[in-house]
Amino acid sequence: MSSSENISERIPAAGAAPASDAAIEEVELERDAERIIQDHVLLAVASGLIPGPGIDMIASFAVQMTMIKRLANLYGIPFREDLAKSIASSLFGTVGGAGAAGLAAASFFKIIPVVGTVIGIAGTSVAFGAFTYGIGKVFERHFEMGGTFIDLDPRAYRDYFREMRERGRSVATERRREAQAANGRRRRAQHTSSAATV
């Protein structure tokens, strides 16, 4: 039960017996993990907006490593960068050659000025966010069950990762909308500010 929808089910209703300290701690841990994942989905979406081909993929991978490290710290698991990279790469491989090739193609499409950049950004930002969400949810679930980097078998999480990656598409789309709205507000504020100084 790692999804945010299930958190409210474990918070007692008014008049009910108070939750145990362990239950409260579990709910808080899940909220913190969800916040870490959501923050890094936004960063992964932003990395997809980088116009340079290939650079976006490197930035997205770095975001995922930072997210995994923060989740490990949250659950008190010693971080193993070598294993984190290996597990994340294995999970990425579970989408099949066509999915991975499509994402790489969208990134390298950015080499074509203007049109290629626009199409490449559209193809990578949500995909990077979705991958990040899926990877985060796998590590969250595994750490919740008392697992570590050493005993995480990516094959055992293949179906769960695919499911979470699909859910991550809508999460990443929402994060991208939020980022675009914030960008628009920032540009309008700068325009208003510069117009006022003229």
SETOR-332611 format. One record per residue (C-alpha): residue number from 1; residue in three letters; x, y, z. Coordinates in steps of 0.001 Angstrom, whole numbers, plus 524288, in hexadecimal, padded with zeros to 5 digits. Layout:
BEGIN
PT   resi   resn      xx      yy      zz
PT    NUM    ala       X       Y       Z
...
***
This chain:
BEGIN
PT   resi   resn      xx      yy      zz
PT      1    met   80000   80000   80000
PT      2    ser   8091A   80A92   7FB83
PT      3    ser   8003D   8135D   7F39C
PT      4    ser   7FC12   8206D   7F927
PT      5    glu   7EDA6   81C95   7F7B6
PT      6    asn   7EF6E   8120F   8020F
PT      7    ile   7F567   81B28   80C17
PT      8    ser   7E85E   8212A   80FF7
PT      9    glu   7E2B4   8139B   81244
PT     10    arg   7EC09   811AE   81DBB
PT     11    ile   7E91F   81ECA   82448
PT     12    pro   7DE7F   81CB3   82E74
PT     13    ala   7D18A   823D3   82CD2
PT     14    ala   7CCDB   82D7E   83709
PT     15    gly   7C8B0   82656   8434C
PT     16    ala   7D03E   819F8   83FB8
PT     17    ala   7DAF9   81473   84835
PT     18    pro   7E7DC   81BAC   8463F
PT     19    ala   7F175   81596   83CE3
PT     20    ser   7FD73   80F21   8426D
PT     21    asp   80A77   8161F   841B4
PT     22    ala   80F0A   80BF5   837DD
PT     23    ala   80349   80E72   82EF9
PT     24    ile   80534   81D2F   82FBB
PT     25    glu   813B1   81B89   82CD1
PT     26    glu   8107C   812E1   8211D
PT     27    val   80700   81CF1   81B99
PT     28    glu   810FE   827DD   81D69
PT     29    leu   81B7F   81F8D   81703
PT     30    glu   812B0   81D16   80B3B
PT     31    arg   80F82   82B8D   80A1B
PT     32    asp   81DE9   82F0B   80A81
PT     33    ala   8211F   824A8   80055
PT     34    glu   81632   8296F   7F77B
PT     35    arg   81B00   83769   7F8D3
PT     36    ile   828DA   83342   7F51B
PT     37    ile   823C1   82BF4   7E92B
PT     38    gln   81AE6   83728   7E4E7
PT     39    asp   825E8   8411B   7E648
PT     40    his   82ED1   838DB   7DDD6
PT     41    val   8244A   8365B   7D3AE
PT     42    leu   823C7   8451A   7D1F9
PT     43    leu   832A2   845B3   7D0AC
PT     44    ala   83261   83A7F   7C6CC
PT     45    val   827E0   84183   7BEEA
PT     46    ala   83081   84DA6   7BF1B
PT     47    ser   83C32   8459E   7BA75
PT     48    gly   83411   8419B   7AEAA
PT     49    leu   832EF   85003   7AB41
PT     50    ile   841AD   85124   7A971
PT     51    pro   8439B   8537D   79AD7
PT     52    gly   850B4   84C78   79996
PT     53    pro   84F75   83E78   7949A
PT     54    gly   85492   83466   79E22
PT     55    ile   856DA   83E89   7A8BC
PT     56    asp   848A0   83D22   7ACB8
PT     57    met   84A49   82E79   7AED3
PT     58    ile   85665   8307C   7B72E
PT     59    ala   84F52   83ADA   7BF3E
PT     60    ser   8436B   8320D   7C0F8
PT     61    phe   84BE2   826B2   7C575
PT     62    ala   852AF   82FA7   7CF4D
PT     63    val   84550   833D4   7D46F
PT     64    gln   8418D   82591   7D644
PT     65    met   84E19   82291   7DDAC
PT     66    thr   84BC0   82E2B   7E6B6
PT     67    met   83DC4   8299C   7E908
PT     68    ile   8421A   81BBE   7EC3C
PT     69    lys   84C6A   820E8   7F5A0
PT     70    arg   84252   82961   7FC99
PT     71    leu   838DA   81DE7   7FD95
PT     72    ala   843B4   81547   80306
PT     73    asn   84702   81FAB   80D2C
PT     74    leu   83894   820D7   810C3
PT     75    tyr   8378B   81240   81357
PT     76    gly   844E8   81147   819DA
PT     77    ile   84ABC   808D9   80EFC
PT     78    pro   85940   80AB2   80BD8
PT     79    phe   859F1   8105A   7FE19
PT     80    arg   860F5   80828   7F3E6
PT     81    glu   862BE   8105B   7E79D
PT     82    asp   86813   804F9   7DFA9
PT     83    leu   85C30   7FC8C   7E2A6
PT     84    ala   852C0   80809   7E120
PT     85    lys   857E3   80A6A   7D358
PT     86    ser   85738   7FC0D   7CFEF
PT     87    ile   8494A   7FA7A   7D519
PT     88    ala   84461   806E6   7CE7A
PT     89    ser   84A8A   8028E   7C18D
PT     90    ser   8444C   7F519   7C2E3
PT     91    leu   836F8   7FB1F   7C575
PT     92    phe   838C8   803EC   7B9A9
PT     93    gly   83BAB   7F7B3   7B1B4
PT     94    thr   82EAB   7F175   7B5A1
PT     95    val   82747   7FAA2   7AC87
PT     96    gly   82D5D   7F38A   7A110
PT     97    gly   83644   7F7EF   79626
PT     98    ala   82BAB   7FF91   78F0C
PT     99    gly   8286C   807E4   79AFA
PT    100    ala   83694   80AAC   79E49
PT    101    ala   83A01   80D44   7900A
PT    102    gly   82E5E   8166B   78EAF
PT    103    leu   832B0   81E62   79A56
PT    104    ala   840A7   81F20   79561
PT    105    ala   83BB9   82304   787E1
PT    106    ala   83349   82DD6   78DB4
PT    107    ser   83F22   832FE   794FC
PT    108    phe   84810   832D7   78920
PT    109    phe   83D5E   838B9   78094
PT    110    lys   8407D   8456F   787AF
PT    111    ile   84C8E   846CD   77F2D
PT    112    ile   843AA   84BEE   7744D
PT    113    pro   841FA   85A91   776A1
PT    114    val   834A9   85FC5   77AFD
PT    115    val   82B4C   8550F   77650
PT    116    gly   833D1   849EC   77B4E
PT    117    thr   8359E   850B6   7885E
PT    118    val   82703   852D7   78A0D
PT    119    ile   823A4   844CC   78661
PT    120    gly   82ED9   83F5A   78E87
PT    121    ile   82ABF   84701   79A89
PT    122    ala   81CAE   8425F   79907
PT    123    gly   82167   83458   79843
PT    124    thr   82B0B   8347E   7A372
PT    125    ser   82614   83CFD   7AE8D
PT    126    val   81A26   834B6   7B225
PT    127    ala   82167   827F9   7AF44
PT    128    phe   82C9F   82BAC   7B86B
PT    129    gly   822D6   82F81   7C2DF
PT    130    ala   81B66   822B3   7C14F
PT    131    phe   827E5   81A8E   7C22F
PT    132    thr   82C0A   82203   7CE4E
PT    133    tyr   81EDE   81FC9   7D4B8
PT    134    gly   81F3C   81140   7D1A6
PT    135    ile   82D16   80F99   7D6C1
PT    136    gly   829EB   81750   7E30A
PT    137    lys   81DF2   80F06   7E5FA
PT    138    val   825C1   80260   7E45D
PT    139    phe   83019   806D7   7EE0A
PT    140    glu   825C6   80C1E   7F757
PT    141    arg   81E80   7FF13   7F77B
PT    142    his   82AEE   7F720   7F8FB
PT    143    phe   83023   7FF7F   80428
PT    144    glu   822B3   7FF47   80AC2
PT    145    met   82379   7F07E   80B21
PT    146    gly   830C0   7F10A   811B9
PT    147    gly   838A5   7EE84   8056B
PT    148    thr   845EB   7F420   801FC
PT    149    phe   84D82   7F6A0   7F585
PT    150    ile   853C2   7E937   7F664
PT    151    asp   84709   7E177   7F604
PT    152    leu   83F65   7E9B4   7EC2F
PT    153    asp   83CF9   7E12C   7E03C
PT    154    pro   8380D   7E9EA   7D51A
PT    155    arg   8317B   7DE28   7CE8D
PT    156    ala   828A7   7DC54   7DA57
PT    157    tyr   82401   7EA6B   7D8DC
PT    158    arg   8228F   7EA7E   7CA06
PT    159    asp   8139C   7EAA5   7C9C6
PT    160    tyr   8129C   7F421   7D521
PT    161    phe   81C68   7FD36   7CE8E
PT    162    arg   81496   7FD1C   7C1DE
PT    163    glu   80817   7FFFA   7C94B
PT    164    met   80E58   80B2C   7D0DD
PT    165    arg   814C1   8108C   7C493
PT    166    glu   80759   81130   7BE26
PT    167    arg   801D6   81821   7CA08
PT    168    gly   80DCE   820DD   7C99D
PT    169    arg   809F7   825F1   7BC2B
PT    170    ser   7FE57   82D30   7C1D8
PT    171    val   80676   831D2   7CD78
PT    172    ala   81125   836D1   7C453
PT    173    thr   80736   83D4F   7BB50
PT    174    glu   8019B   84495   7C6FC
PT    175    arg   80F35   84896   7CB8B
PT    176    arg   81269   84D87   7BDE8
PT    177    arg   805EC   855BB   7BDC1
PT    178    glu   8098B   85B66   7CAFD
PT    179    ala   81750   85E87   7C645
PT    180    gln   81231   864F7   7B9DD
PT    181    ala   80870   86D14   7C1B8
PT    182    ala   81326   8715C   7CB2A
PT    183    asn   81BD8   874CF   7BF82
PT    184    gly   810E8   87CD8   7B984
PT    185    arg   80EAE   8843A   7C642
PT    186    arg   81D54   886BF   7C792
PT    187    arg   81E3C   88C00   7B9A4
PT    188    arg   81267   894D9   7BBA2
PT    189    ala   8183C   899F7   7C858
PT    190    gln   82542   89CC3   7C19C
PT    191    his   81E43   8A368   7B643
PT    192    thr   8162D   8ABB6   7BF98
PT    193    ser   8224D   8AF1E   7C776
PT    194    ser   82A48   8B2FA   7BB92
PT    195    ala   81EEF   8BAD4   7B5FC
PT    196    ala   81D9D   8C233   7C2CE
PT    197    thr   82C02   8C61A   7C2C2
PT    198    val   82B86   8CB90   7B4EA
***
